[in-house]
């Protein structure tokens, strides 16, 4: 796994390889595991842009890749609540707690997440 530590807005983050860009089709998502991180992540591609969130719904703890992605909203498969994958904001009930998001970096065909504080 490729790691690079550096400062981003005065917080220590790690640049962690997650997957290849050509492994994601348009309006697709993929769950990934990162060594040392308790939760899995989801990498999304929407309109050519890449987004990264935690993989579990903050309401029912369901795996979001089992849900439906409509535009930039991911819907939980358990209760149907939605989250905006750009901001993490809860978009529809019963979800109220935001979903954690991470900055994405695409370099060539490699997708990295900036993970940390």
Secondary structure by P-SEA (a helix, b strand, c coil): cbbbbbbcccbbbbbccccccccccccbbbbbbbccccbbbbbbbcccbbbbccccccccccccccbbbcccbbbbcccbbbbccccccccccccccccbbbbbbbcccbbbbbccc
